[in-house]
Each structure stands twice: as C-alpha cells, then as structure tokens.
Amino acid sequence: MRVIELALRPLLGLSIAWRVLRWALVIGYLGLIFYGSSLSTASMSTFERKLVRLDKPAHAIEYTGLGGLLSFALSTQPGPALILAATTIAGVYGVMDEIHQLYVPTRTPDPLDVAADTLGGFAGALAGSALRRRFARQRNTAGS
C-alpha cells in the first residue's frame, strides 16, 4: 500500500481536469483490452486468427501501452515506486483479463499470457518513467 501511496502523492498538485484526462486514457485503454478479449476466435477474420498465433508478443505489446499510460496517470515523479505500482496494476488487470476469457466461447485463459502482460506493463512503465524524467530535465534546462 505504501508504494501506491508514494506513487499517488505527486498527483495532489495537478489540476482536476488533467487528472481526469490521464485516467480517462487509462480507462479507455482498459476498455479496448476488454473488448479484444471478448471476441470469440470463431468470429475473427483469417488475418486476426494469424495474429492470435503471435499471442505472447501481442500481449506484451498491448500491455506495454497500458504500463506507459499508467505511469503517466499515476505520477509526475518518475521512480521505482511508480514503476512498481504501474507494473502491479497491469499484472492484476492481466489476471482479470484471463479470468474474463473463461466466459468467452473459444477463448481459454493462459498463465503465460499473464506473464507477458506483466512484462509488457513493466516495459511500458519503465519507458513512461524514462520519458517523464527526460521531459522534466528538458523543462528544467529550458527554464534555467
């Protein structure tokens, strides 16, 4: 809990509209993931079925976006607590996504998908944190 508290602390200085926008992007992205997981493979085109063969890389790439958006939404201060919080949230959502697939015809949950989701979330959080750090440095240099 302390990690999430540390990651959320810098948000207190942001305007309400900016916070809402950040979380709206995360929620919209979560909705896209949910929608994609709701599709039965029986209703997919040949192209989409070929993409399913690239399942693990697709999961990692998909959750890299989520990790990046979470790092953007959680904090203005990049660091280990932010990366851990964003990775944890992405991993938990990956678990929930696999449970959801239990109820989708022709879809089956896979623990390796959760691993790919968590790894992707970590990569996105790491990249988002690095970008924040870089932009903060540029802003400080420009302001000097």
Rosetta blueprint (number, residue, H / E / L):
1 M L
2 R H
3 V H
4 I H
5 E H
6 L H
7 A H
8 L H
9 R H
10 P H
11 L H
12 L H
13 G H
14 L L
15 S L
16 I H
17 A H
18 W H
19 R H
20 V H
21 L H
22 R H
23 W H
24 A H
25 L H
26 V H
27 I H
28 G H
29 Y H
30 L H
31 G H
32 L H
33 I H
34 F H
35 Y H
36 G H
37 S H
38 S H
39 L L
40 S L
41 T H
42 A H
43 S H
44 M L
45 S L
46 T H
47 F H
48 E H
49 R H
50 K H
51 L H
52 V H
53 R L
54 L L
55 D H
56 K H
57 P H
58 A H
59 H H
60 A H
61 I H
62 E H
63 Y H
64 T H
65 G H
66 L H
67 G H
68 G H
69 L H
70 L H
71 S H
72 F H
73 A H
74 L H
75 S L
76 T L
77 Q L
78 P L
79 G L
80 P H
81 A H
82 L H
83 I H
84 L H
85 A H
86 A H
87 T H
88 T H
89 I H
90 A H
91 G H
92 V H
93 Y H
94 G H
95 V H
96 M H
97 D H
98 E H
99 I H
100 H H
101 Q H
102 L L
103 Y L
104 V L
105 P L
106 T L
107 R L
108 T L
109 P L
110 D L
111 P H
112 L H
113 D H
114 V H
115 A H
116 A H
117 D H
118 T H
119 L H
120 G H
121 G H
122 F H
123 A H
124 G H
125 A H
126 L H
127 A H
128 G H
129 S H
130 A H
131 L H
132 R H
133 R H
134 R H
135 F H
136 A H
137 R H
138 Q H
139 R H
140 N H
141 T H
142 A H
143 G H
144 S L
